Amino acid sequence: MRQYQRQAIASSSPAQLVLKLYDLGVHCCRQDDRVKLRRVLAELVGSLNLEEGGEIAERLYDLYDYCISESITGDLDLVQSILGDLRDVWKQGVLARQAA
């Protein structure tokens, strides 16, 4: 199973990896796994290019930072909703453009 996961990650584009992180973040919220959720959010923050990403990257950073704060003692349903919405927008916007 781990070998399959490694192969899936190795063959994924950066945009697909972000989608997988969103999926994992939603899953962590459902499982109430706050530690793993914070790791996922840290990876999402690390994937941002604040120099070239402009306002969008800044707003994503603010959302991720808020989600990290909420993941400590806050409402994971809210974090799940935010990550789910971001996932849907990412899939429709970024991945759809790459497929075209």
VOMARMI-414802 format. One record per residue: residue number from 1; y, z, x of N, C-alpha, C in turn. Coordinates in pm, whole numbers, plus 50000, padded with zeros to 5 digits. Last residue first. Layout:
BEGIN
     k      nv      nw      nu     cav     caw     cau      cv      cw      cu
   NUM       Y       Z       X       Y       Z       X       Y       Z       X
...
***
This chain:
BEGIN
     k      nv      nw      nu     cav     caw     cau      cv      cw      cu
   100   52095   47970   49302   52148   47840   49256   52167   47742   49369
    99   52028   48206   49420   51919   48123   49372   51966   47983   49334
    98   52275   48320   49470   52192   48281   49584   52080   48188   49540
    97   52362   48377   49212   52435   48279   49292   52352   48230   49410
    96   52180   48578   49144   52181   48453   49068   52254   48343   49144
    95   52251   48782   49321   52121   48715   49335   52114   48583   49257
    94   52519   48843   49231   52487   48806   49369   52356   48728   49378
    93   52511   48871   48937   52616   48808   49015   52569   48756   49148
    92   52273   48985   48839   52334   48871   48770   52433   48796   48858
    91   52229   49192   49025   52126   49091   48999   52186   48966   48936
    90   52468   49336   49006   52426   49279   49134   52325   49166   49111
    89   52457   49417   48739   52567   49331   48784   52529   49262   48915
    88   52227   49579   48751   52233   49463   48661   52341   49364   48704
    87   52305   49774   48937   52188   49690   48962   52195   49563   48878
    86   52516   49898   48804   52542   49826   48929   52428   49730   48962
    85   52367   50011   48593   52471   49911   48565   52503   49830   48690
    84   52204   50187   48740   52144   50083   48656   52243   49972   48624
    83   52394   50356   48854   52312   50271   48941   52246   50159   48862
    82   52498   50473   48614   52585   50401   48709   52503   50306   48795
    81   52264   50591   48506   52339   50491   48432   52428   50407   48524
    80   52199   50773   48707   52104   50667   48670   52176   50555   48596
    79   52423   50940   48691   52397   50864   48814   52303   50748   48786
    78   52377   51043   48434   52498   50967   48462   52480   50882   48588
    77   52140   51178   48479   52143   51071   48378   52265   50983   48399
    76   52206   51375   48658   52134   51257   48710   52126   51145   48606
    75   52479   51564   48695   52405   51496   48589   52338   51370   48643
    74   52477   51780   48984   52531   51721   48862   52429   51654   48774
    73   52422   51871   49230   52398   51965   49120   52437   51906   48985
    72   52388   51631   49389   52367   51766   49442   52336   51864   49330
    71   52458   51402   49263   52316   51420   49295   52287   51560   49347
    70   52732   51405   49249   52657   51437   49127   52510   51466   49159
    69   52787   51319   49512   52832   51450   49465   52753   51494   49343
    68   52674   51064   49500   52622   51162   49596   52662   51302   49552
    67   52840   50948   49307   52697   50966   49278   52633   51066   49374
    66   53079   50940   49453   53071   51019   49330   52925   51049   49296
    65   53000   50760   49650   53041   50895   49688   53035   50988   49567
    64   52958   50531   49496   52846   50591   49569   52877   50736   49606
    63   53223   50489   49407   53114   50514   49312   52996   50580   49380
    62   53356   50447   49652   53397   50558   49565   53288   50592   49464
    61   53221   50216   49739   53215   50338   49818   53251   50459   49732
    60   53304   50039   49540   53162   50075   49550   53146   50204   49630
    59   53574   50028   49609   53535   50082   49479   53387   50121   49476
    58   53554   49908   49863   53617   50039   49847   53576   50105   49715
    57   53439   49662   49800   53367   49756   49885   53424   49897   49872
    56   53652   49557   49647   53519   49577   49587   53439   49678   49669
    55   53865   49538   49828   53872   49632   49716   53735   49658   49653
    54   53689   49443   50125   53811   49461   50047   53797   49565   49937
    53   53491   49371   50301   53460   49378   50158   53578   49403   50067
    52   53558   49390   50564   53559   49257   50504   53541   49260   50353
    51   53557   49671   50603   53660   49586   50664   53671   49451   50594
    50   53334   49775   50479   53465   49811   50426   53577   49725   50483
    49   53048   49681   50392   53136   49636   50499   53278   49658   50448
    48   52770   49886   50307   52903   49834   50277   52975   49790   50404
    47   52540   50011   50375   52533   49865   50361   52670   49802   50335
    46   52591   50280   50368   52578   50215   50498   52575   50063   50491
    45   52575   50322   50094   52704   50339   50162   52701   50265   50295
    44   52299   50280   50067   52392   50192   49997   52532   50201   50060
    43   52203   50495   50219   52173   50356   50261   52269   50257   50195
    42   52295   50704   50060   52345   50692   50198   52318   50551   50252
    41   52139   50661   49833   52285   50644   49825   52347   50631   49964
    40   51889   50726   49942   51914   50591   49889   52064   50566   49884
    39   51934   50996   50000   51899   50902   50109   51927   50758   50066
    38   51975   51096   49744   52085   51100   49840   52059   51009   49959
    37   51716   51056   49641   51830   50986   49583   51948   50984   49679
    36   51569   51239   49786   51545   51097   49809   51660   51013   49754
    35   51682   51471   49669   51685   51449   49814   51669   51300   49845
    34   51630   51454   49394   51768   51452   49442   51778   51423   49593
    33   51437   51346   49180   51421   51360   49325   51558   51345   49390
    32   51384   51303   48911   51461   51420   48950   51441   51452   49099
    31   51282   51067   48831   51187   51163   48886   51254   51295   48927
    30   51510   50928   48758   51409   50956   48655   51311   51064   48700
    29   51629   50910   49011   51696   50985   48902   51594   51023   48795
    28   51447   50746   49141   51469   50883   49189   51536   50969   49082
    27   51487   50507   48995   51357   50575   48991   51372   50721   49035
    26   51745   50444   49077   51718   50470   48935   51588   50548   48920
    25   51691   50402   49351   51784   50506   49308   51764   50544   49163
    24   51522   50181   49341   51470   50309   49392   51561   50424   49350
    23   51702   49988   49244   51580   50021   49169   51526   50158   49211
    22   51887   49988   49456   51930   50027   49321   51808   50068   49237
    21   51717   49895   49657   51777   50027   49669   51826   50077   49533
    20   51664   49639   49562   51554   49734   49574   51606   49877   49587
    19   51920   49530   49591   51860   49541   49458   51746   49642   49459
    18   51937   49536   49868   52031   49617   49789   51975   49636   49649
    17   51739   49348   49927   51721   49487   49969   51815   49580   49893
    16   51854   49115   49833   51735   49166   49764   51709   49312   49802
    15   52057   49089   50024   52093   49106   49882   51975   49160   49802
    14   51906   49050   50261   51991   49169   50245   52029   49195   50099
    13   51578   48935   50155   51714   48911   50205   51794   49041   50192
    12   51247   49031   50255   51358   49033   50160   51490   49002   50229
    11   51039   49065   50426   51062   48929   50377   51178   48921   50278
    10   51036   49338   50475   51062   49246   50587   51095   49106   50539
     9   50963   49437   50224   51095   49466   50279   51130   49367   50388
     8   50704   49342   50202   50801   49308   50098   50943   49331   50148
     7   50585   49463   50423   50595   49317   50418   50699   49274   50316
     6   50601   49733   50344   50669   49689   50466   50689   49537   50466
     5   50437   49726   50118   50577   49762   50105   50657   49716   50225
     4   50191   49661   50236   50250   49571   50137   50399   49598   50122
     3   50158   49892   50388   50171   49764   50457   50232   49661   50362
     2   50129   50084   50189   50247   50089   50276   50268   49957   50349
     1   49881   50000   50082   50000   50000   50000   50126   50000   50087
***
